[in-house]
Amino acid sequence: MANELTLEFVCTKENCEGGPNTPARYIGIASDENRCSDCFWDEQDIEVVSPPMEVTHLEIKPLTYILESVWKDEEKEVFYIHREMEEEEPKDTDKVFKYKGKTYLYKVAKITSKEAAMKAIHSWWRGCISLNQLNKKEKGRYEYI
Ligand SMILES: [Zn+2]
């Protein structure tokens, strides 16, 4: 049997919440600064934007978003929006990452101001609330709602 070289990287962050042998998802190139998914995203400039409590009981769940601020061209700040994935969505893509127990789809939008990013998120939540109302009213009338 051939000698298989398997490289196992572990998160090198001190006090990683996952414990000392948490597998690293993000491998440092020139250093051994390897990070598991949680530690990596903890070090980015991110904000988790969760839906308000009043709507979390809805049948079609409003999703959580991560707002990441990224510097572009050494001056202009842009915001990437990452979206929580729904249970039934296929997750076999390299655009998916995990953070604090939830799976997110990477960069569903790129927006140039935080205000506009928050507006977008709020409009998606409003869309979800309308969908729930429609779902209640029209149940059984159409195949897909
Ligand atoms: Zn870690």
Residues whose N, C-alpha, C, O or C-beta is under 5 A from the ligand:
A	BS01	ZN	C11 K13 C16 E17 T22 C36 C39
